[in-house]
Amino acid sequence: MAFEATLETIDNIAKITLSGELDGSTAPVFKEKVEEAAKQEPKRLVLMMQELEYMASAGLRVLIFAKQKMGKEVDIYMVGTQELVLDTIKKTGFDHSVFLLDEYDAVEIEKV
């Protein structure tokens, strides 16, 4: 499945929807969306991961970049992360730097 990343920002929440396989060849697309989102200075970054089937180390590097680029005042949420991708995130300990959610609820995210 081809990789795709789309960005939308509503009420200071930047939401990037990821689908397909995130690897070395597609990571620059994701990084570009993170940079675009950071320019909007959101309060929250929500990564919709339900359709992301695979993530290589290059994808993880972009996640780390996102955390650094957004700054510590911006919370990052990962929604609906598939088991294979979640396993990679947990093995690296990155799960301690983000909020993992099963479903997206903008009202709940805004309360946090």
Sequence and secondary structure as in RCSB ss.txt:
>XXXX:A:sequence
MAFEATLETIDNIAKITLSGELDGSTAPVFKEKVEEAAKQEPKRLVLMMQELEYMASAGLRVLIFAKQKMGKEVD
IYMVGTQELVLDTIKKTGFDHSVFLLDEYDAVEIEKV
>XXXX:A:secstr
   EEEEEEETTEEEEEEEEEESTTTHHHHHHHHHHHHHT  SEEEEEEEEEEEE HHHHHHHHHHHHHH TTSE
EEEES  HHHHHHHHHHTGGGSSEEESS  HHHHHH 
